[in-house]
Amino acid sequence: MTVFEPIRIGISQLRANKMRSILSLLGILIAVGSVTGIVSLGEGLRYAIVGEFDRMGGYSMIWSWQPDQWYRTPGGSWVRRNWEERLTEGDVNAILAETDKVEFIIPNVNVNVGGSESNMRYLSASTFGSIVSTSPFYTLAENWRIAKGRFLNVTDMLHYTKVCVLGSQLAEDLFGYGVDPVEKEVKIGDMRYTVVGVMEQKEFFGNDYNNRVMIPYTTAQHRITGDDYYSYIVVKAKQHEYVQEIAEAMRHVYKRRHEHGEEYNIRTGDAALEEINRIILIMKAIAGGIAGISLLVGGIGIMNIMLVSVTERTREIGIRKAIGATRMNILYQFIVESVVLCLFGGVLGIGLGLLFGKIISVYISSITHMTFLSIISPQLMFLAVGFSLFVGITFGVYPAWRASRLDPVEALRSE
């Protein structure tokens, strides 16, 4: 018997029992398809986040804010600190003097004029939006472009001017489609601002930029909060390779200028990206594990079908043994049948996973208004096929072993 003879016999047996074979591979097909689809969507999610993160310059960004007012004790309870330190303009100037690797620094001031969102009005129109008090570099950091007018400039910062830039949704809610918002006055809270620009539409994974209104951070400090400190700063390195050097320079500045300088928070783009990757990996592992259960069920179904096949073909096995087939021949034949069944189901499952991932990615793209891809790497395809091969061998061994152990005389007596 040649090495290909058991394969030919195995395939012929699967073709002879088409319905049983189809029902058997359905479990493997659905399992491999669901695992492939889920992993491909997870990879697409990672690609989308990392791509947007990169376009926003995230790899070269550093976020920093003052020490947290509350901290957790070794006993697990939260305690408020008996001291308070803030980020100031002096800190920003000291960082710029400490290193020449910084491209720009964006101070931000949290503004609360009636809750997390503020009421905005123009004539009889009214809506709610989030106030972002920032600097002219904000659009570069967020990779967000102007659609009409201009963004905040240095003059606005120096003179604390009451100007604002609207997100696209705010502009539509307040002015509709027939009115150009630029140079019009809107009322935000209790203060009037002149609209100098409108931003392009932008959304990112549920983060709606279009309901934001941007004002100068100096205006927020001198006309709203009355404070001379910042809520947080965003530092952009000239190159990604300078990030750690800048972060270390910031630590030196904080320790030199503040009594509790070591408590200041510094977070780099690499750290943020690692956390994102870790969260996505956990999501993929959980979803893949759940889908893997169906693969286990499919493998058990294959084993049951093969056991039924052994029972139905007892006489055939007896005849083959009587004319010279060895135990290894019988063992090999039944394992081949199981492997062929699983491999075929695995290949079809990859196709199902591709289809599943494509449909879901198109749906996500339609509701998020962003490009979302279903990504299946060659490594994932090889892994899916390899796992199907593993299932075929693992769950085909026992039925094959049982078939090889049949006594030829007893087998020939069976009807």
N, C-alpha and C positions, 0 to 999 in steps of 0.2 A: 504493500500500500504506500503510495506517494504521500508527501506531506500535504498536498492540496486535496487529496481524496476526502478526508473528513470535512474539509470546508465545503466541497461540492455537495456531499451528502447532507451536511447541516443546512445549507441554503435550500436544497430541494425539500427537506422536511418542513422548513419554515414556509415555503411556497405552497406546500400541500395542505397546510393548515392556516390559511390566510387570516381568517377572522380571529383565531386564537393568537396568532402572531401580532396582529394589529392591536388587539386589546392588551397584549403583554408589553409592547413597546410604548403604549400611550403614557404609562406611568413614568418611564424614563424620559420620553419626549417632553412632557409637561414639566417634570422636575428640572431637567437641563435648561429648558426654555425659560423657566421662571428665574433660576439662578443666573443665567446669562443676561437676561433682561434687567434684573435688579442691579447686578454688578455694573453693567454698561451704563445704566442711568446714574449710578453712584459716581462712576468715572466722568460722566458728562457733567454732573453737578460740580465735581472738583475742578474740571477744566473750565467751566463757566466762571466759578468764583475766582480761581487763580488768574484767569485771563483778565477779568475786570480789575482784580487786585493789582495786576501788573500794569494795566492801562492807566490806573490811578496813581502809579508810581509807588505802590505799596511796599515793594521790596526796599525802597530807599527812604521810607518814612519812619519817623520816630514820634511816638505820642508820649507826652509827659504831663503829669498833674500833681497837685500838692498832696501831702500825706493824708491818708484817709482819716476822717474824724472819729471813726469807730474801729476798734480792733477786737479780735477774738482772744480771750484768755486761754491758758492751758486747760482750764476746766470746761471750755466750750461756750462760755457766756460772752456777750458783746458788751464792751465798756467804752464810754466816750473818753477821748483824750482830754487831759487838763491843760493842753496847750494847742495853739493853732498857728500854722505858718502857710504863707501863700506864695504863688508865683507872681512875679512883678516884672515891670519893664527892665529893671536892673538886672534880673536873671537873664532875660533875653539878650541884653547888650553884653553881659559877661560871657555868655555862651558863644556869641559871634566873635568876641575878642579872644576866646580860648582856642578856637580852631577856625581854620580857613576852608574847611571841607563842607561847610553848610551852604546850600543853595538859597534857601529862604526859611523863615520861621513865621508861622501863622498863629497869632494870639486869638483866643476865643473867650468870650464872656457869656455865661449863661444868663438869659433874660427871662424873667417870669413876671408877666404883666396880667396875671389872671388865670394861671394854670399852665399846663404843658403846651396849650395852643391859645393863640390870641385872636380876639375878634378884629376883623378888618372890614372897612366900609368904604364904599365909593358911591356918593349920592344915595339912592335907595337900595343899592345892592350890598349884601353882607355875607361874609364867609369866615371860616376859621383857618389859620395857618400857623406853622411853627417859625419862630424868629431865630435866625442864625446871625449872630453878631461876629463878624470876621474881617479879614483883610483882603486886599486886591489879589493875593496869591491863591485865594480859595478855589477859583475855577481850575487852576493848574493841579491842585492837590486832588480835586474831585473828578478831573477829566470831564468837565461840564462846560458846554459852550453857550455863548450868548446868541439868542435868536433875533432880538431887536435892541437897539440902543447900545448901552455900554454897561460895564460892570463898575464896581466901586474903584476909586482911584486914590492916589496919595493926597490930593487936595481934600477929599472927603474925610480922610483920617486926621489931617492937620487941623481942620476947622470944625470937626464934630458935626458935619452937615447932616441935616435930616433928609437923607435920600435913601431909597431902597431899590432892590432888584427883585422882581417877582418870579416865582416858579410858574410854569405854563398853566397849570390848573387854577392857581389863584388869579392869574390874569384873565382867564376865561370866565371864572365865576364872578369877578368884579366888573369886567368891561364887556363881556360877550365877544362876538366876532367882528362887529362893525366899528369898534372904537380902538384907536391906537393908545395903549396905556402910557407910553413914554411922555414925560412932562406933565402928566396928570397927578393930582394929589389924592392920596388915600389916607385914611385914618386908621392907625394901628394902636389899639388900646385907646389912650387919651391924647395921642400926639399925631400930628399930620406929617406925612413924608411925601417927597416928590419922587415919582417913579422915574428912574433913569435907564432901566433896562428890563428885558424879559428873557428868561432862560429857555433853552430848548427842553423838550420833554425828556425826562430821565426817570427810569425805575430800575431797581435792582433787588430781586428776591424779596419782594414785599416792602422794600424800603422806598417810599414814595418821595422823591425829591421835588415833585411838582407842586406840593403844598408848602414849600418853604419860601420865606421872604428874607433876604439878606440885607443887613444894615451894617454900617461901620462899627467896629468894636469900640472905637473911641466915643462914638455917639452914645452907645450903650452905657459906657462908663460915666460920662459927664452929664448925660441928660436923663438916664433911667435909673441905674443902680447907685450912682454916687461913689462907687468903689474904684480904687486905683490898681486892683490886682486882676489877674486872669483866672478863668476856670481851668483851662488847660492850654497847652501849646502843641502845634504840629511842626516838626522839624523835617525838612527835606534835605537829604544828603546829595551832593553833586554826583556821586556814584554810589552804587550799592556796596562797593568794597569799603566805603568810609563809614558805614553805619555803626559798627562796633566802636570805632575810634571816637566818633561823635558822642555816642552814648556814654563812653568812659569820661569824655571831657565834661559832659553834663553832670555826671556824678561828682566830679572834682569841684565844679562850680557850686553845686548845691551844698556840699560839705563845707566849702569855704565861706559861703554867704549865709548859711542858716545853721542854727544850733542843732536842729534835727534833720540836717540835709540828707542823711542816709535813708530817711523814711520816704523821700520823694519817689513817686512812681515813674518808671521809664519803661516803655514797651516798644520794641522794634517790630518792623514789618515781618522779619523772619519768625519772631515769636508768635505773632498773630497768625501767620500762615501755617506754622506747625500745629497750632491749636485747631485751625480750620481742618487741616488734613486729618488730625486725630479724631475729630468729631465725625467727619465723613467716613473714616475707616470703621469707627464703631457702628455707624448706621449700616454700612455695607455688611459688616460681620453679622449683625443681628438679623438683617433682612435675608442675607445669604444662608444663615443658620436655619431660619424658619423654612426657607425654600429647600434646604438640604434634607429636611425631614421627609419631604415628598420624594426625594431621590432615594432615601432609605426604604420608603414604602414601595416605590417602583422596583427596587432590587428584590424585596421580599416577594412581590408579585411575579417577577421573573423566576425566582426559585420555585414558587408554587407551580407555575406553568411547566417548568422543566421536570418537576416531580411527577406531574400528571402525564407528561410525555413519556417518562421512563415506564410508568405503569402501563400506558397504552401500547408501548412498543416492546414489551417484555419478550414476546415471541420473536420479533425481529432481532433483538439482541442475542437471544439464544441461537438463532440460525447463524448469525455472524460469528459467534464464538465457536460454533460447531465446525465452521469451514475455515477456522484458523485465526480469527481476530483475537488479539491479546487484550488484556485488561487496559493497557495503556492506549490501545487503539480506541476502545469504547470510551475511556475517560476523556481522551483528546477530542473525540467527536462531539460529545455532549457539552464540553467546555466551549468548543468552537461555536456551537449553536447559540449558547448563551451570550458569548462575546459578540457574535455577529448581530444578534438581536439588540444588544445594548449599544453597540457602536452605531447601528443604523438609527436607533432612537436618539442617540446623542447628537448625530449630525443633523437630523431633523429638528432636534431641540435647539441647536444653535440658530437655525433658520427662524424658528418660532421666537427665540429671544431677540433676534434682530428686528423682526416685525413688531414685537411687543414694545421694544425700546423705541423704535421709530415712531409708533403711534403716540406713546406717552410723551416723547420729546416734542412732537409737533403740538400736542395739547398744552404742555408747559410753556412753549414758546408763544402760543396764542394768548395765554392769560397773563404772562409776565412781560410781554412785548420785548423780549430779548432773545438772542440766538441761544438755543439750548440743544446740544447734540447728544445722541446716544453713541457712546464710544466703546467699541469692542476691539480690544487689541489681539494680535495673533497669539500672544501668550495665553489670553483668556480662552481662545478657541482650542488651543492645544491642551489646556487644563481641562476643559469640558470633555473633550474626546478622551483624554487620559483617564478622567474620573469615570466615564462611561465604561471604558475598558476594565478599570478596577472593579466596578460593580458587576460587570459580566463575569469576570473571573471569580470574584468572591462569592457571589450568590449562585454561580454555576458549578462550583466545586462539589458541593454535597450531592446534588442530583447526579452529577457525572460519576462520582465515587460510588454511589448506590447502584448505578447502572453497571459499572465495571465489576461489581462484586456479585452480580447475579450468577447463579449456577446455571450452566447451559442446559442441563437435563431438565431442571425444574422450569426453566424458562420456556423450553419447547413443549412442555406439558400444559402451559397456560393457554387459555382460549381468548 
